[in-house]
Amino acid sequence: SLGSKTKQGFPWKGGLIFAMPSLVILQVFDKSTMLTLAVSFIAILYLASCAVDIKKKGLDVYNIMGVISSLLMLYNVSLYILGLMVSIYLIGYTIKLINRKVLI
């Protein structure tokens, strides 16, 4: 399984599988694209975090501000970056499903 760990607790198979596409991405895209991609990932994760917090604790001012700021960050991102980001998420999700043997 991808979760096989070393004695120190590092999941080396999963780390190796995800390191390879990361190296390709770093070689293919320029610095401005990488920066935009990183900010987009952070915005999506923050948006998801706010959604979970809203579901658990209810709506408050901080969650509203978090959702609005995340959406504003994503509003200024090009469709190319959003498509790339969604593709990376889908690849990771597919690998997760394969690892759980849901797709096989």
PDB file as gemmi writes it, atoms N, CA and C in Angstrom:
CRYST1    1.000    1.000    1.000  90.00  90.00  90.00 P 1                      
ATOM      1  N   SER A   1       0.834  -1.184   0.000  1.00  0.00           N  
ATOM      2  CA  SER A   1       0.000   0.000   0.000  1.00  0.00           C  
ATOM      3  C   SER A   1       0.874   1.241   0.000  1.00  0.00           C  
ATOM      4  N   LEU A   2       0.295   2.381  -0.374  1.00  0.00           N  
ATOM      5  CA  LEU A   2       1.050   3.636  -0.422  1.00  0.00           C  
ATOM      6  C   LEU A   2       1.414   4.118   0.973  1.00  0.00           C  
ATOM      7  N   GLY A   3       0.752   3.627   1.988  1.00  0.00           N  
ATOM      8  CA  GLY A   3       0.994   4.079   3.352  1.00  0.00           C  
ATOM      9  C   GLY A   3       2.093   3.334   4.068  1.00  0.00           C  
ATOM     10  N   SER A   4       2.846   2.460   3.378  1.00  0.00           N  
ATOM     11  CA  SER A   4       3.950   1.747   4.032  1.00  0.00           C  
ATOM     12  C   SER A   4       4.950   2.757   4.579  1.00  0.00           C  
ATOM     13  N   LYS A   5       5.317   2.594   5.843  1.00  0.00           N  
ATOM     14  CA  LYS A   5       6.163   3.596   6.502  1.00  0.00           C  
ATOM     15  C   LYS A   5       7.522   3.027   6.873  1.00  0.00           C  
ATOM     16  N   THR A   6       8.503   3.942   6.938  1.00  0.00           N  
ATOM     17  CA  THR A   6       9.824   3.577   7.416  1.00  0.00           C  
ATOM     18  C   THR A   6       9.793   3.514   8.940  1.00  0.00           C  
ATOM     19  N   LYS A   7      10.915   3.160   9.550  1.00  0.00           N  
ATOM     20  CA  LYS A   7      10.981   3.109  11.017  1.00  0.00           C  
ATOM     21  C   LYS A   7      10.723   4.476  11.637  1.00  0.00           C  
ATOM     22  N   GLN A   8      11.082   5.527  10.903  1.00  0.00           N  
ATOM     23  CA  GLN A   8      10.872   6.888  11.407  1.00  0.00           C  
ATOM     24  C   GLN A   8       9.444   7.387  11.188  1.00  0.00           C  
ATOM     25  N   GLY A   9       8.610   6.619  10.469  1.00  0.00           N  
ATOM     26  CA  GLY A   9       7.221   6.994  10.282  1.00  0.00           C  
ATOM     27  C   GLY A   9       6.911   7.699   8.980  1.00  0.00           C  
ATOM     28  N   PHE A  10       7.857   7.738   8.025  1.00  0.00           N  
ATOM     29  CA  PHE A  10       7.630   8.413   6.742  1.00  0.00           C  
ATOM     30  C   PHE A  10       7.009   7.442   5.745  1.00  0.00           C  
ATOM     31  N   PRO A  11       5.864   7.798   5.127  1.00  0.00           N  
ATOM     32  CA  PRO A  11       5.258   6.923   4.123  1.00  0.00           C  
ATOM     33  C   PRO A  11       6.024   7.028   2.800  1.00  0.00           C  
ATOM     34  N   TRP A  12       7.052   6.238   2.623  1.00  0.00           N  
ATOM     35  CA  TRP A  12       7.999   6.407   1.529  1.00  0.00           C  
ATOM     36  C   TRP A  12       7.410   6.114   0.155  1.00  0.00           C  
ATOM     37  N   LYS A  13       6.505   5.164   0.024  1.00  0.00           N  
ATOM     38  CA  LYS A  13       5.924   4.871  -1.293  1.00  0.00           C  
ATOM     39  C   LYS A  13       5.064   6.035  -1.783  1.00  0.00           C  
ATOM     40  N   GLY A  14       4.216   6.531  -0.911  1.00  0.00           N  
ATOM     41  CA  GLY A  14       3.384   7.674  -1.272  1.00  0.00           C  
ATOM     42  C   GLY A  14       4.222   8.906  -1.536  1.00  0.00           C  
ATOM     43  N   GLY A  15       5.253   9.115  -0.719  1.00  0.00           N  
ATOM     44  CA  GLY A  15       6.142  10.251  -0.921  1.00  0.00           C  
ATOM     45  C   GLY A  15       6.857  10.193  -2.253  1.00  0.00           C  
ATOM     46  N   LEU A  16       7.298   9.001  -2.632  1.00  0.00           N  
ATOM     47  CA  LEU A  16       7.984   8.826  -3.912  1.00  0.00           C  
ATOM     48  C   LEU A  16       7.038   9.052  -5.084  1.00  0.00           C  
ATOM     49  N   ILE A  17       5.827   8.531  -4.974  1.00  0.00           N  
ATOM     50  CA  ILE A  17       4.849   8.698  -6.059  1.00  0.00           C  
ATOM     51  C   ILE A  17       4.480  10.171  -6.241  1.00  0.00           C  
ATOM     52  N   PHE A  18       4.340  10.920  -5.162  1.00  0.00           N  
ATOM     53  CA  PHE A  18       3.963  12.320  -5.287  1.00  0.00           C  
ATOM     54  C   PHE A  18       5.154  13.231  -5.541  1.00  0.00           C  
ATOM     55  N   ALA A  19       6.375  12.770  -5.277  1.00  0.00           N  
ATOM     56  CA  ALA A  19       7.561  13.574  -5.567  1.00  0.00           C  
ATOM     57  C   ALA A  19       7.824  13.648  -7.068  1.00  0.00           C  
ATOM     58  N   MET A  20       7.570  12.578  -7.780  1.00  0.00           N  
ATOM     59  CA  MET A  20       7.843  12.555  -9.219  1.00  0.00           C  
ATOM     60  C   MET A  20       7.013  13.594  -9.984  1.00  0.00           C  
ATOM     61  N   PRO A  21       5.679  13.633  -9.822  1.00  0.00           N  
ATOM     62  CA  PRO A  21       4.927  14.687 -10.528  1.00  0.00           C  
ATOM     63  C   PRO A  21       5.325  16.086 -10.066  1.00  0.00           C  
ATOM     64  N   SER A  22       5.706  16.225  -8.797  1.00  0.00           N  
ATOM     65  CA  SER A  22       6.135  17.537  -8.304  1.00  0.00           C  
ATOM     66  C   SER A  22       7.386  18.007  -9.030  1.00  0.00           C  
ATOM     67  N   LEU A  23       8.333  17.102  -9.250  1.00  0.00           N  
ATOM     68  CA  LEU A  23       9.550  17.468  -9.976  1.00  0.00           C  
ATOM     69  C   LEU A  23       9.240  17.856 -11.416  1.00  0.00           C  
ATOM     70  N   VAL A  24       8.318  17.138 -12.036  1.00  0.00           N  
ATOM     71  CA  VAL A  24       7.925  17.474 -13.416  1.00  0.00           C  
ATOM     72  C   VAL A  24       7.266  18.846 -13.455  1.00  0.00           C  
ATOM     73  N   ILE A  25       6.373  19.100 -12.515  1.00  0.00           N  
ATOM     74  CA  ILE A  25       5.689  20.399 -12.461  1.00  0.00           C  
ATOM     75  C   ILE A  25       6.690  21.532 -12.263  1.00  0.00           C  
ATOM     76  N   LEU A  26       7.681  21.321 -11.396  1.00  0.00           N  
ATOM     77  CA  LEU A  26       8.688  22.358 -11.157  1.00  0.00           C  
ATOM     78  C   LEU A  26       9.530  22.629 -12.395  1.00  0.00           C  
ATOM     79  N   GLN A  27       9.758  21.624 -13.222  1.00  0.00           N  
ATOM     80  CA  GLN A  27      10.565  21.802 -14.427  1.00  0.00           C  
ATOM     81  C   GLN A  27       9.774  22.408 -15.579  1.00  0.00           C  
ATOM     82  N   VAL A  28       8.482  22.161 -15.638  1.00  0.00           N  
ATOM     83  CA  VAL A  28       7.681  22.569 -16.790  1.00  0.00           C  
ATOM     84  C   VAL A  28       7.200  24.015 -16.687  1.00  0.00           C  
ATOM     85  N   PHE A  29       6.779  24.441 -15.514  1.00  0.00           N  
ATOM     86  CA  PHE A  29       6.134  25.746 -15.387  1.00  0.00           C  
ATOM     87  C   PHE A  29       7.110  26.806 -14.902  1.00  0.00           C  
ATOM     88  N   ASP A  30       6.853  28.057 -15.285  1.00  0.00           N  
ATOM     89  CA  ASP A  30       7.715  29.152 -14.842  1.00  0.00           C  
ATOM     90  C   ASP A  30       7.360  29.590 -13.423  1.00  0.00           C  
ATOM     91  N   LYS A  31       8.165  30.497 -12.868  1.00  0.00           N  
ATOM     92  CA  LYS A  31       8.002  30.877 -11.462  1.00  0.00           C  
ATOM     93  C   LYS A  31       6.676  31.570 -11.184  1.00  0.00           C  
ATOM     94  N   SER A  32       6.224  32.415 -12.083  1.00  0.00           N  
ATOM     95  CA  SER A  32       4.962  33.121 -11.826  1.00  0.00           C  
ATOM     96  C   SER A  32       3.786  32.147 -11.836  1.00  0.00           C  
ATOM     97  N   THR A  33       3.828  31.152 -12.709  1.00  0.00           N  
ATOM     98  CA  THR A  33       2.772  30.144 -12.724  1.00  0.00           C  
ATOM     99  C   THR A  33       2.794  29.330 -11.440  1.00  0.00           C  
ATOM    100  N   MET A  34       3.974  28.976 -10.976  1.00  0.00           N  
ATOM    101  CA  MET A  34       4.098  28.204  -9.739  1.00  0.00           C  
ATOM    102  C   MET A  34       3.580  28.995  -8.544  1.00  0.00           C  
ATOM    103  N   LEU A  35       3.898  30.291  -8.500  1.00  0.00           N  
ATOM    104  CA  LEU A  35       3.429  31.133  -7.394  1.00  0.00           C  
ATOM    105  C   LEU A  35       1.904  31.239  -7.408  1.00  0.00           C  
ATOM    106  N   THR A  36       1.337  31.449  -8.590  1.00  0.00           N  
ATOM    107  CA  THR A  36      -0.113  31.529  -8.706  1.00  0.00           C  
ATOM    108  C   THR A  36      -0.765  30.209  -8.320  1.00  0.00           C  
ATOM    109  N   LEU A  37      -0.149  29.110  -8.734  1.00  0.00           N  
ATOM    110  CA  LEU A  37      -0.665  27.790  -8.393  1.00  0.00           C  
ATOM    111  C   LEU A  37      -0.637  27.562  -6.884  1.00  0.00           C  
ATOM    112  N   ALA A  38       0.456  27.955  -6.238  1.00  0.00           N  
ATOM    113  CA  ALA A  38       0.576  27.789  -4.790  1.00  0.00           C  
ATOM    114  C   ALA A  38      -0.475  28.616  -4.043  1.00  0.00           C  
ATOM    115  N   VAL A  39      -0.668  29.858  -4.463  1.00  0.00           N  
ATOM    116  CA  VAL A  39      -1.671  30.716  -3.822  1.00  0.00           C  
ATOM    117  C   VAL A  39      -3.068  30.134  -4.033  1.00  0.00           C  
ATOM    118  N   SER A  40      -3.311  29.576  -5.208  1.00  0.00           N  
ATOM    119  CA  SER A  40      -4.618  28.984  -5.496  1.00  0.00           C  
ATOM    120  C   SER A  40      -4.883  27.770  -4.619  1.00  0.00           C  
ATOM    121  N   PHE A  41      -3.871  26.921  -4.439  1.00  0.00           N  
ATOM    122  CA  PHE A  41      -4.022  25.770  -3.558  1.00  0.00           C  
ATOM    123  C   PHE A  41      -4.338  26.211  -2.138  1.00  0.00           C  
ATOM    124  N   ILE A  42      -3.636  27.229  -1.666  1.00  0.00           N  
ATOM    125  CA  ILE A  42      -3.874  27.733  -0.314  1.00  0.00           C  
ATOM    126  C   ILE A  42      -5.294  28.282  -0.195  1.00  0.00           C  
ATOM    127  N   ALA A  43      -5.740  29.010  -1.217  1.00  0.00           N  
ATOM    128  CA  ALA A  43      -7.096  29.577  -1.192  1.00  0.00           C  
ATOM    129  C   ALA A  43      -8.149  28.471  -1.153  1.00  0.00           C  
ATOM    130  N   ILE A  44      -7.957  27.419  -1.943  1.00  0.00           N  
ATOM    131  CA  ILE A  44      -8.918  26.308  -1.956  1.00  0.00           C  
ATOM    132  C   ILE A  44      -8.933  25.600  -0.610  1.00  0.00           C  
ATOM    133  N   LEU A  45      -7.756  25.355  -0.049  1.00  0.00           N  
ATOM    134  CA  LEU A  45      -7.698  24.681   1.255  1.00  0.00           C  
ATOM    135  C   LEU A  45      -8.323  25.535   2.348  1.00  0.00           C  
ATOM    136  N   TYR A  46      -8.095  26.842   2.298  1.00  0.00           N  
ATOM    137  CA  TYR A  46      -8.689  27.734   3.290  1.00  0.00           C  
ATOM    138  C   TYR A  46     -10.206  27.781   3.136  1.00  0.00           C  
ATOM    139  N   LEU A  47     -10.668  27.780   1.892  1.00  0.00           N  
ATOM    140  CA  LEU A  47     -12.113  27.759   1.632  1.00  0.00           C  
ATOM    141  C   LEU A  47     -12.732  26.473   2.175  1.00  0.00           C  
ATOM    142  N   ALA A  48     -12.082  25.351   1.958  1.00  0.00           N  
ATOM    143  CA  ALA A  48     -12.581  24.077   2.480  1.00  0.00           C  
ATOM    144  C   ALA A  48     -12.569  24.067   4.008  1.00  0.00           C  
ATOM    145  N   SER A  49     -11.529  24.649   4.583  1.00  0.00           N  
ATOM    146  CA  SER A  49     -11.433  24.730   6.045  1.00  0.00           C  
ATOM    147  C   SER A  49     -12.575  25.568   6.615  1.00  0.00           C  
ATOM    148  N   CYS A  50     -12.879  26.676   5.965  1.00  0.00           N  
ATOM    149  CA  CYS A  50     -14.004  27.515   6.411  1.00  0.00           C  
ATOM    150  C   CYS A  50     -15.329  26.764   6.294  1.00  0.00           C  
ATOM    151  N   ALA A  51     -15.481  26.003   5.219  1.00  0.00           N  
ATOM    152  CA  ALA A  51     -16.722  25.245   5.036  1.00  0.00           C  
ATOM    153  C   ALA A  51     -16.897  24.208   6.136  1.00  0.00           C  
ATOM    154  N   VAL A  52     -15.827  23.528   6.503  1.00  0.00           N  
ATOM    155  CA  VAL A  52     -15.898  22.545   7.589  1.00  0.00           C  
ATOM    156  C   VAL A  52     -16.210  23.234   8.904  1.00  0.00           C  
ATOM    157  N   ASP A  53     -15.582  24.377   9.140  1.00  0.00           N  
ATOM    158  CA  ASP A  53     -15.822  25.122  10.378  1.00  0.00           C  
ATOM    159  C   ASP A  53     -17.264  25.614  10.452  1.00  0.00           C  
ATOM    160  N   ILE A  54     -17.800  26.068   9.322  1.00  0.00           N  
ATOM    161  CA  ILE A  54     -19.193  26.517   9.292  1.00  0.00           C  
ATOM    162  C   ILE A  54     -20.129  25.351   9.602  1.00  0.00           C  
ATOM    163  N   LYS A  55     -19.817  24.178   9.055  1.00  0.00           N  
ATOM    164  CA  LYS A  55     -20.664  23.011   9.296  1.00  0.00           C  
ATOM    165  C   LYS A  55     -20.629  22.590  10.762  1.00  0.00           C  
ATOM    166  N   LYS A  56     -19.442  22.676  11.381  1.00  0.00           N  
ATOM    167  CA  LYS A  56     -19.304  22.244  12.779  1.00  0.00           C  
ATOM    168  C   LYS A  56     -19.831  23.274  13.768  1.00  0.00           C  
ATOM    169  N   LYS A  57     -19.463  24.549  13.577  1.00  0.00           N  
ATOM    170  CA  LYS A  57     -19.746  25.573  14.582  1.00  0.00           C  
ATOM    171  C   LYS A  57     -20.827  26.564  14.185  1.00  0.00           C  
ATOM    172  N   GLY A  58     -21.187  26.576  12.925  1.00  0.00           N  
ATOM    173  CA  GLY A  58     -22.164  27.556  12.464  1.00  0.00           C  
ATOM    174  C   GLY A  58     -21.468  28.766  11.857  1.00  0.00           C  
ATOM    175  N   LEU A  59     -22.257  29.652  11.310  1.00  0.00           N  
ATOM    176  CA  LEU A  59     -21.756  30.823  10.598  1.00  0.00           C  
ATOM    177  C   LEU A  59     -21.353  31.911  11.585  1.00  0.00           C  
ATOM    178  N   ASP A  60     -20.140  32.454  11.406  1.00  0.00           N  
ATOM    179  CA  ASP A  60     -19.717  33.613  12.186  1.00  0.00           C  
ATOM    180  C   ASP A  60     -18.925  34.566  11.290  1.00  0.00           C  
ATOM    181  N   VAL A  61     -18.520  35.694  11.831  1.00  0.00           N  
ATOM    182  CA  VAL A  61     -17.853  36.737  11.051  1.00  0.00           C  
ATOM    183  C   VAL A  61     -16.538  36.237  10.456  1.00  0.00           C  
ATOM    184  N   TYR A  62     -15.770  35.478  11.212  1.00  0.00           N  
ATOM    185  CA  TYR A  62     -14.465  35.008  10.735  1.00  0.00           C  
ATOM    186  C   TYR A  62     -14.609  34.050   9.552  1.00  0.00           C  
ATOM    187  N   ASN A  63     -15.596  33.184   9.598  1.00  0.00           N  
ATOM    188  CA  ASN A  63     -15.824  32.275   8.489  1.00  0.00           C  
ATOM    189  C   ASN A  63     -16.292  33.017   7.241  1.00  0.00           C  
ATOM    190  N   ILE A  64     -17.143  34.002   7.430  1.00  0.00           N  
ATOM    191  CA  ILE A  64     -17.603  34.804   6.291  1.00  0.00           C  
ATOM    192  C   ILE A  64     -16.424  35.527   5.658  1.00  0.00           C  
ATOM    193  N   MET A  65     -15.561  36.125   6.475  1.00  0.00           N  
ATOM    194  CA  MET A  65     -14.375  36.808   5.957  1.00  0.00           C  
ATOM    195  C   MET A  65     -13.449  35.833   5.240  1.00  0.00           C  
ATOM    196  N   GLY A  66     -13.289  34.628   5.781  1.00  0.00           N  
ATOM    197  CA  GLY A  66     -12.442  33.626   5.154  1.00  0.00           C  
ATOM    198  C   GLY A  66     -12.969  33.188   3.801  1.00  0.00           C  
ATOM    199  N   VAL A  67     -14.268  32.965   3.716  1.00  0.00           N  
ATOM    200  CA  VAL A  67     -14.881  32.557   2.447  1.00  0.00           C  
ATOM    201  C   VAL A  67     -14.740  33.674   1.415  1.00  0.00           C  
ATOM    202  N   ILE A  68     -15.024  34.901   1.809  1.00  0.00           N  
ATOM    203  CA  ILE A  68     -14.938  36.029   0.879  1.00  0.00           C  
ATOM    204  C   ILE A  68     -13.498  36.229   0.398  1.00  0.00           C  
ATOM    205  N   SER A  69     -12.533  36.180   1.310  1.00  0.00           N  
ATOM    206  CA  SER A  69     -11.140  36.382   0.897  1.00  0.00           C  
ATOM    207  C   SER A  69     -10.656  35.259  -0.018  1.00  0.00           C  
ATOM    208  N   SER A  70     -11.055  34.020   0.252  1.00  0.00           N  
ATOM    209  CA  SER A  70     -10.673  32.900  -0.611  1.00  0.00           C  
ATOM    210  C   SER A  70     -11.261  33.061  -2.007  1.00  0.00           C  
ATOM    211  N   LEU A  71     -12.528  33.428  -2.066  1.00  0.00           N  
ATOM    212  CA  LEU A  71     -13.171  33.608  -3.371  1.00  0.00           C  
ATOM    213  C   LEU A  71     -12.565  34.769  -4.149  1.00  0.00           C  
ATOM    214  N   LEU A  72     -12.188  35.840  -3.453  1.00  0.00           N  
ATOM    215  CA  LEU A  72     -11.533  36.961  -4.132  1.00  0.00           C  
ATOM    216  C   LEU A  72     -10.166  36.562  -4.675  1.00  0.00           C  
ATOM    217  N   MET A  73      -9.416  35.759  -3.914  1.00  0.00           N  
ATOM    218  CA  MET A  73      -8.127  35.284  -4.414  1.00  0.00           C  
ATOM    219  C   MET A  73      -8.329  34.433  -5.663  1.00  0.00           C  
ATOM    220  N   LEU A  74      -9.325  33.560  -5.651  1.00  0.00           N  
ATOM    221  CA  LEU A  74      -9.567  32.685  -6.791  1.00  0.00           C  
ATOM    222  C   LEU A  74     -10.164  33.438  -7.979  1.00  0.00           C  
ATOM    223  N   TYR A  75     -10.837  34.552  -7.728  1.00  0.00           N  
ATOM    224  CA  TYR A  75     -11.431  35.339  -8.808  1.00  0.00           C  
ATOM    225  C   TYR A  75     -10.349  35.897  -9.733  1.00  0.00           C  
ATOM    226  N   ASN A  76      -9.195  36.224  -9.178  1.00  0.00           N  
ATOM    227  CA  ASN A  76      -8.117  36.822  -9.960  1.00  0.00           C  
ATOM    228  C   ASN A  76      -7.198  35.793 -10.610  1.00  0.00           C  
ATOM    229  N   VAL A  77      -7.501  34.524 -10.482  1.00  0.00           N  
ATOM    230  CA  VAL A  77      -6.669  33.474 -11.056  1.00  0.00           C  
ATOM    231  C   VAL A  77      -7.192  33.131 -12.445  1.00  0.00           C  
ATOM    232  N   SER A  78      -6.292  32.891 -13.368  1.00  0.00           N  
ATOM    233  CA  SER A  78      -6.696  32.575 -14.737  1.00  0.00           C  
ATOM    234  C   SER A  78      -7.322  31.178 -14.824  1.00  0.00           C  
ATOM    235  N   LEU A  79      -8.072  30.962 -15.877  1.00  0.00           N  
ATOM    236  CA  LEU A  79      -8.704  29.664 -16.081  1.00  0.00           C  
ATOM    237  C   LEU A  79      -7.662  28.566 -16.292  1.00  0.00           C  
ATOM    238  N   TYR A  80      -6.521  28.922 -16.858  1.00  0.00           N  
ATOM    239  CA  TYR A  80      -5.427  27.963 -17.056  1.00  0.00           C  
ATOM    240  C   TYR A  80      -4.957  27.414 -15.712  1.00  0.00           C  
ATOM    241  N   ILE A  81      -4.744  28.290 -14.743  1.00  0.00           N  
ATOM    242  CA  ILE A  81      -4.277  27.873 -13.418  1.00  0.00           C  
ATOM    243  C   ILE A  81      -5.358  27.067 -12.709  1.00  0.00           C  
ATOM    244  N   LEU A  82      -6.605  27.513 -12.794  1.00  0.00           N  
ATOM    245  CA  LEU A  82      -7.695  26.765 -12.156  1.00  0.00           C  
ATOM    246  C   LEU A  82      -7.830  25.368 -12.755  1.00  0.00           C  
ATOM    247  N   GLY A  83      -7.707  25.269 -14.075  1.00  0.00           N  
ATOM    248  CA  GLY A  83      -7.772  23.961 -14.720  1.00  0.00           C  
ATOM    249  C   GLY A  83      -6.628  23.062 -14.298  1.00  0.00           C  
ATOM    250  N   LEU A  84      -5.442  23.635 -14.201  1.00  0.00           N  
ATOM    251  CA  LEU A  84      -4.270  22.880 -13.756  1.00  0.00           C  
ATOM    252  C   LEU A  84      -4.447  22.405 -12.325  1.00  0.00           C  
ATOM    253  N   MET A  85      -4.959  23.282 -11.473  1.00  0.00           N  
ATOM    254  CA  MET A  85      -5.157  22.942 -10.073  1.00  0.00           C  
ATOM    255  C   MET A  85      -6.208  21.840  -9.915  1.00  0.00           C  
ATOM    256  N   VAL A  86      -7.298  21.945 -10.640  1.00  0.00           N  
ATOM    257  CA  VAL A  86      -8.338  20.921 -10.567  1.00  0.00           C  
ATOM    258  C   VAL A  86      -7.794  19.590 -11.079  1.00  0.00           C  
ATOM    259  N   SER A  87      -6.979  19.631 -12.125  1.00  0.00           N  
ATOM    260  CA  SER A  87      -6.380  18.402 -12.650  1.00  0.00           C  
ATOM    261  C   SER A  87      -5.493  17.734 -11.615  1.00  0.00           C  
ATOM    262  N   ILE A  88      -4.703  18.511 -10.910  1.00  0.00           N  
ATOM    263  CA  ILE A  88      -3.821  17.953  -9.879  1.00  0.00           C  
ATOM    264  C   ILE A  88      -4.642  17.351  -8.746  1.00  0.00           C  
ATOM    265  N   TYR A  89      -5.702  18.040  -8.333  1.00  0.00           N  
ATOM    266  CA  TYR A  89      -6.584  17.488  -7.302  1.00  0.00           C  
ATOM    267  C   TYR A  89      -7.204  16.165  -7.756  1.00  0.00           C  
ATOM    268  N   LEU A  90      -7.668  16.112  -9.009  1.00  0.00           N  
ATOM    269  CA  LEU A  90      -8.298  14.898  -9.523  1.00  0.00           C  
ATOM    270  C   LEU A  90      -7.314  13.734  -9.613  1.00  0.00           C  
ATOM    271  N   ILE A  91      -6.077  14.020  -9.984  1.00  0.00           N  
ATOM    272  CA  ILE A  91      -5.062  12.966 -10.024  1.00  0.00           C  
ATOM    273  C   ILE A  91      -4.832  12.413  -8.621  1.00  0.00           C  
ATOM    274  N   GLY A  92      -4.695  13.302  -7.647  1.00  0.00           N  
ATOM    275  CA  GLY A  92      -4.500  12.858  -6.269  1.00  0.00           C  
ATOM    276  C   GLY A  92      -5.681  12.066  -5.746  1.00  0.00           C  
ATOM    277  N   TYR A  93      -6.886  12.502  -6.057  1.00  0.00           N  
ATOM    278  CA  TYR A  93      -8.088  11.800  -5.601  1.00  0.00           C  
ATOM    279  C   TYR A  93      -8.193  10.433  -6.256  1.00  0.00           C  
ATOM    280  N   THR A  94      -7.848  10.350  -7.543  1.00  0.00           N  
ATOM    281  CA  THR A  94      -7.876   9.063  -8.244  1.00  0.00           C  
ATOM    282  C   THR A  94      -6.875   8.097  -7.631  1.00  0.00           C  
ATOM    283  N   ILE A  95      -5.682   8.581  -7.325  1.00  0.00           N  
ATOM    284  CA  ILE A  95      -4.674   7.732  -6.686  1.00  0.00           C  
ATOM    285  C   ILE A  95      -5.169   7.263  -5.325  1.00  0.00           C  
ATOM    286  N   LYS A  96      -5.844   8.133  -4.588  1.00  0.00           N  
ATOM    287  CA  LYS A  96      -6.399   7.754  -3.291  1.00  0.00           C  
ATOM    288  C   LYS A  96      -7.448   6.652  -3.440  1.00  0.00           C  
ATOM    289  N   LEU A  97      -8.311   6.784  -4.443  1.00  0.00           N  
ATOM    290  CA  LEU A  97      -9.338   5.761  -4.669  1.00  0.00           C  
ATOM    291  C   LEU A  97      -8.724   4.443  -5.112  1.00  0.00           C  
ATOM    292  N   ILE A  98      -7.704   4.515  -5.950  1.00  0.00           N  
ATOM    293  CA  ILE A  98      -7.028   3.294  -6.387  1.00  0.00           C  
ATOM    294  C   ILE A  98      -6.369   2.614  -5.200  1.00  0.00           C  
ATOM    295  N   ASN A  99      -5.766   3.414  -4.314  1.00  0.00           N  
ATOM    296  CA  ASN A  99      -5.117   2.860  -3.138  1.00  0.00           C  
ATOM    297  C   ASN A  99      -6.128   2.160  -2.221  1.00  0.00           C  
ATOM    298  N   ARG A 100      -7.337   2.659  -2.173  1.00  0.00           N  
ATOM    299  CA  ARG A 100      -8.398   2.030  -1.373  1.00  0.00           C  
ATOM    300  C   ARG A 100      -9.038   0.866  -2.114  1.00  0.00           C  
ATOM    301  N   LYS A 101      -8.627   0.660  -3.357  1.00  0.00           N  
ATOM    302  CA  LYS A 101      -9.124  -0.411  -4.215  1.00  0.00           C  
ATOM    303  C   LYS A 101     -10.615  -0.240  -4.529  1.00  0.00           C  
ATOM    304  N   VAL A 102     -11.047   1.026  -4.609  1.00  0.00           N  
ATOM    305  CA  VAL A 102     -12.427   1.311  -4.969  1.00  0.00           C  
ATOM    306  C   VAL A 102     -12.583   1.220  -6.478  1.00  0.00           C  
ATOM    307  N   LEU A 103     -11.555   1.678  -7.220  1.00  0.00           N  
ATOM    308  CA  LEU A 103     -11.665   1.708  -8.681  1.00  0.00           C  
ATOM    309  C   LEU A 103     -11.244   0.392  -9.323  1.00  0.00           C  
ATOM    310  N   ILE A 104     -10.549  -0.460  -8.596  1.00  0.00           N  
ATOM    311  CA  ILE A 104     -10.050  -1.697  -9.205  1.00  0.00           C  
ATOM    312  C   ILE A 104     -10.922  -2.859  -8.789  1.00  0.00           C  
TER     313      ILE A 104                                                      
END                                                                             
